Amino acid sequence: MKKRLIILVALVGSVIFPLTGISDPLEDTVTYRQGILFGIGWNVGAMGAMVKGEMSFDKDKFAFLAQRTSILIPMVLEGFKLETKEIESNAKTNVWSNLSDFEERFTTLSKGAEELVRIAEVGAESEVKKQFGILAKQCKDCHDKYKKSN
Ligand code: HEC
């Protein structure tokens, strides 16, 4: 009898606990945007290492990383919904009062990344590095204004 009860409790528990583990959709939205940004940082970091000479410059690899970055950038804004403003994150509160400026910066970043892909495929190394510098500055400018420093 006792054994059956334990089995029953275990079964019910396995049904109930996943339910209590369901995450808040707004928190998921924040995790999503942070995940995409992390992915962008990963790819941009690798390009940066090549630009700084910490890694040897490989044109094909650079073009591949630039391509991936340009695919990821348009996904970020899906995660910056006004409803997420109360969720704890590294976004400063001024994002929500300047949302159109914030969104515009991502549009500009997206164009910059597409340009980087184009140049990485056809341009000289010096041009690639120059365009990378323009892109990296856009990241930094936005972070200075809208991201908490941690
Ligand atoms: C228009 C503004 C803006 C631009 C442009 C921007 N970022 Fe960010 N970034 C943010 C904000 C705001 C956060 C904090 C997000 C949060 O915590 O929800 C962030 C967070 C990040 C993070 C941390 C992600 C995490 O939580 O692990 C990385 C990495 C990052 N950005 C990389 C980049 C790179 C690289 C670029 C340029 C290619 C870039 N960002 C361009 C606003 C921007």
Residues whose N, C-alpha, C, O or C-beta is under 5 A from the ligand:
A	BS01	HEC	V30 Q34 L37 F38 I40 G41 V44 S89 N90 A91 F102 R105 F106 L109 L135 Q138 C139 C142 H143 Y146 K147
